[in-house]
Amino acid sequence: MFSLINKVAIVTGSARGIGQAIAIELARQGADVVVSDIIPGDETVKKIKALKRKSIYVKTDVTSKKDIEILIQETIKNFKKIDILVNNAGVFITQPTLDFSQENWDKTLNINLRGYFLCSQAALKYMKKGASIINISSVAGMSGYPMAAAYCASKGGVRLLTKSLAVEFGPKGIRVNSIHPGIIETAMTQDILKDKNTKEGMVSKVPLRRTGQPIDIAGPAVFLASDAASYITGEELIVDGGWTAGL
Ligand SMILES: NC(=O)c1ccc[n+]([C@@H]2O[C@H](COP(=O)([O-])OP(=O)(O)OC[C@H]3O[C@@H](n4cnc5c(N)ncnc54)[C@H](O)[C@@H]3O)[C@@H](O)[C@H]2O)c1
């Protein structure tokens, strides 16, 4: 039921962090995986090949429609089809709203939201019944956080982009869901979490009393990509150790 054997997956932003963990766990369940990132993804490819699955790296800037077209064409050329797309590539830029530049607003929205739309649009042209898209949003796509207006707007946008695509492509048998991670230890959060007091303060609000690791997001992604989730679409899966359950 959870097997992904004979499936082909694309994971954006999978050179490191959450995307890398998802790419590896999809492969562990049997998928061949296209590693897509703006930075080199060879480490992820190597780990996937060690699991005896096929993998290629395609350098992709998700703000570039041309790069996305190449990503899709390379996937089709090498693997003939697309069963799973995980939109994960993202940036987290925080600043007081009054100082927030238009450049940072555009960068955040172009990567975190427009990139998800453009990758979905390009992949959907090749997706058939049984295919699925998983969009990595955030708990910041469910409620607001100070100094994170652009990030929250982008992640909230992903939440409804997901539901819209789910409604439009459900009749074709294509499922679209979002995952909303809480505090996960990656390069994205290392500056926030390196302060011991800040980390302890955040963890004290998490019922499971720990930060998340990238692997904590990979299991839910495998589940949503698999036939175990065959009647789930348009859903938002919060994976935050219970943090927002108590807000
Ligand atoms: N870490 C957390 O606590 C957390 C919480 C909620 C949601 N998320 C989301 O999870 C996703 C992964 O984040 P992470 O924590 O692994 O951070 P990360 O910084 O380790 O990974 C992000 C990846 O996206 C890639 N990327 C950035 N801009 C890109 C672009 N223009 N084109 C292609 N790739 C690009 C980066 O190179 C990097 O490999 C993001 O969408 C993030 O918003 C993270």
The ligand as a Gaussian input file, in Angstrom:
#p B3LYP/6-31G(d) Opt

LIG

0 1
 N       12.804000      24.229000       8.216000
 C       11.612000      24.546000       8.678000
 O       11.416000      24.733000       9.904000
 C       10.442000      24.652000       7.736000
 C        9.174000      24.823000       8.317000
 C        8.078000      24.946000       7.468000
 C        8.237000      24.855000       6.099000
 N        9.481000      24.686000       5.579000
 C        9.590000      24.631000       4.119000
 O       10.257000      23.447000       3.735000
 C       10.894000      23.655000       2.467000
 C       12.336000      23.177000       2.566000
 O       13.031000      24.001000       3.467000
 P       14.287000      23.516000       4.349000
 O       13.959000      23.790000       5.756000
 O       14.693000      22.166000       3.944000
 O       15.357000      24.621000       3.928000
 P       16.711000      24.532000       3.082000
 O       17.149000      25.945000       2.947000
 O       17.628000      23.545000       3.677000
 O       16.225000      23.950000       1.682000
 C       15.637000      24.742000       0.695000
 C       16.162000      24.264000      -0.646000
 O       15.529000      25.046000      -1.673000
 C       16.518000      25.398000      -2.618000
 N       16.151000      26.624000      -3.340000
 C       16.110000      27.892000      -2.869000
 N       15.797000      28.730000      -3.857000
 C       15.622000      27.990000      -4.974000
 C       15.288000      28.293000      -6.320000
 N       15.073000      29.555000      -6.742000
 N       15.171000      27.261000      -7.198000
 C       15.401000      25.985000      -6.801000
 N       15.744000      25.651000      -5.553000
 C       15.845000      26.646000      -4.651000
 C       17.790000      25.605000      -1.797000
 O       18.961000      25.544000      -2.600000
 C       17.683000      24.469000      -0.784000
 O       18.306000      23.289000      -1.229000
 C       10.741000      25.143000       2.147000
 O        9.662000      25.317000       1.244000
 C       10.407000      25.738000       3.493000
 O        9.700000      26.951000       3.380000
 C       10.592000      24.600000       6.356000

